[in-house]
Amino acid sequence: MGDLTFYTVTYNVATRSPRQPLEDLLQWNGRTEHQLPDFCLFGLQEIKAQPQNLILDSLFDDPWTAALRDVLSGYSYVKIRTVKMVGLLLNVFCKRKHVPLLKEMETSETRTGLLGLWGNKGAVSFSFKIYGATICCVNCHFAAHEEYLKHRIKDYHTIIESQNFGLSKKTILNHDYVFWFGDLNFRLDNKKFKSAKEIVSQVNNINSSIRNATTLAEIWTQDELSSVMQKSKAFKGFFEYLPMFPPTYRFIFDSSSYDLKRRPAWTDRILYKTIDPSNEKCLLEVLSYKYIESIQLSDHRPVYSEASVQICSEENFNNVDQPVIFQPINTWQLETENEINLQIKNYIPWVNDWIGVFKEKYTSLDDYLSYVYLPLETIEREESNDENIQFDNMASLCRVKFLPEECSDGSKRVCLKFSETLVLNPGSYRLIYFSSINNSVLGVSNPFIATKQTRELNTSHEFGW
């Protein structure tokens, strides 16, 4: 079987900016490129959410997203989606080689703060499909304070009941694999346990290198989330690897000491679910589950986990047919029209499919330099009498030509002409084809070089005074 690895981080940043270097978020210990995870999921809570920040973040990457991109830029990762809701932030990255196979990318959000009116609490989610498997990533922040256990349980059910994705209206629980993480805010049972000072004393009596749910068993048995899951009050069907770390909340800022104003608890968690645990084709193995002690910006500690999921057979894993194949682009001349040929198989292009121009070493799917719709003249579907209007019916309205011959594999050839303004500067680029009907990447071109045309000097021209 083929497998993909997912590296997940959850961190409540308590409105702090990423002033500390974030390299420690990547607990990869000098791995080779082949050993790096295929996907990286970062769920942050309590991002600064002042009005001026919301406006700037809608136009540019917020400081945390920018910092994560910086630290991942040296590892050939691409940011495929950012989902933000007030103080919640979800960033999903993958190795560049997986980008052509990303399908059905959809997002959702649920507000649970102030009776559902404010997004300081709730969840943001990202759903996608790759190698035939459906994945859902959920970053959440539940109700705080020890006395609000019932509110946390209600938050879970509100999110589950309110979120769905795409045309199929797929729910969170209908995915092959679900990664659910965040500041779940579950505390210790306040009817059975001791004061903050007594809990901290028990933690400190254990050697720091072996503080975890096993060595702190007396404290761990009072964990609310474990009890809620055992009683199926929430997260039914989910599982959690035993935390190999001490309580992650609440620390004194910029310190390794607990703040005795709150009883310590394992508030920051990463849970998993497979759609059918008995099916050998839907296996998920947790490889690690720890916290990062060295990052002390917040009153929480970051928690990370790595998991491996089975996707498909090794043969299919390495040989996946793409609906759109870009023919080699041998020359791209600046300041002139350029003609590109595609092969399209088992797919009918739709109005508003688009092709983006990216730098060869692009680090985000949001970083297209320019783009062109297919067709170039956009016609809204609701303005048309034909709800099923398709790309080949629109050929007369744009510079598109379907060539009559059919390739041996049944694919059709399409010729596109790009305007002289699509690429403005010399350099190395790629084209990426995006489907508007199902939010999928259908094809990525090989790199090509854009150069200026060379013009011969006209020596016969006479100059006069």
Stockholm file with secondary structure:
# STOCKHOLM 1.0

chainA/1-465         MGDLTFYTVTYNVATRSPRQPLEDLLQWNGRTEHQLPDFCLFGLQEIKAQPQNLILDSLFDDPWTAALRDVLSGYSYVKIRTVKMVGLLLNVFCKRKHVPLLKEMETSETRTGLLGLWGNKGAVSFSFKIYGATICCVNCHFAAHEEYLKHRIKDYHTIIESQNFGLSKKTILNHDYVFWFGDLNFRLDNKKFKSAKEIVSQVNNINSSIRNATTLAEIWTQDELSSVMQKSKAFKGFFEYLPMFPPTYRFIFDSSSYDLKRRPAWTDRILYKTIDPSNEKCLLEVLSYKYIESIQLSDHRPVYSEASVQICSEENFNNVDQPVIFQPINTWQLETENEINLQIKNYIPWVNDWIGVFKEKYTSLDDYLSYVYLPLETIEREESNDENIQFDNMASLCRVKFLPEECSDGSKRVCLKFSETLVLNPGSYRLIYFSSINNSVLGVSNPFIATKQTRELNTSHEFGW
#=GR chainA/1-465 SS CCEEEEEEEEEECTTCCCCSCCGGGCCCTTCCGGGSCSEEEEEEESCCCCHHHHHHHHHSCCHHHHHHHHHHGGGTEEEEEEEEETTEEEEEEEEGGGGGGCEEEEEEEEEEETTTTEEEEEEEEEEEEETTEEEEEEEEECCCSGGGHHHHHHHHHHHHHHCEETTTTEEGGGSSEEEEEEECCCCBCTTTCCCHHHHHHHHHTSCGGGCSTTTTHHHHTTBHHHHHHHTTSSCTTCBCCCCCSCCCBCBCTTSSSBCTTSCCBCCEEEEEEESCTTCTTSCEEEEEEEECTTCCSSSBCCEEEEEEEECSCHHHHHCCCCSEEECCCCCEETTSCEEEEEEECSCCCBTTEEEEEEETTCCBTTCCSEEEEESSSCCCGGGSSCTTCBGGGGGGGTTEEEEEEECTTSCEEEEEEECTTSCCSCEEEEEEEEETTTTEEEEECCCEEEECCCCCCCTTCCCCC
#=GC SS_cons         CCEEEEEEEEEECTTCCCCSCCGGGCCCTTCCGGGSCSEEEEEEESCCCCHHHHHHHHHSCCHHHHHHHHHHGGGTEEEEEEEEETTEEEEEEEEGGGGGGCEEEEEEEEEEETTTTEEEEEEEEEEEEETTEEEEEEEEECCCSGGGHHHHHHHHHHHHHHCEETTTTEEGGGSSEEEEEEECCCCBCTTTCCCHHHHHHHHHTSCGGGCSTTTTHHHHTTBHHHHHHHTTSSCTTCBCCCCCSCCCBCBCTTSSSBCTTSCCBCCEEEEEEESCTTCTTSCEEEEEEEECTTCCSSSBCCEEEEEEEECSCHHHHHCCCCSEEECCCCCEETTSCEEEEEEECSCCCBTTEEEEEEETTCCBTTCCSEEEEESSSCCCGGGSSCTTCBGGGGGGGTTEEEEEEECTTSCEEEEEEECTTSCCSCEEEEEEEEETTTTEEEEECCCEEEECCCCCCCTTCCCCC
//
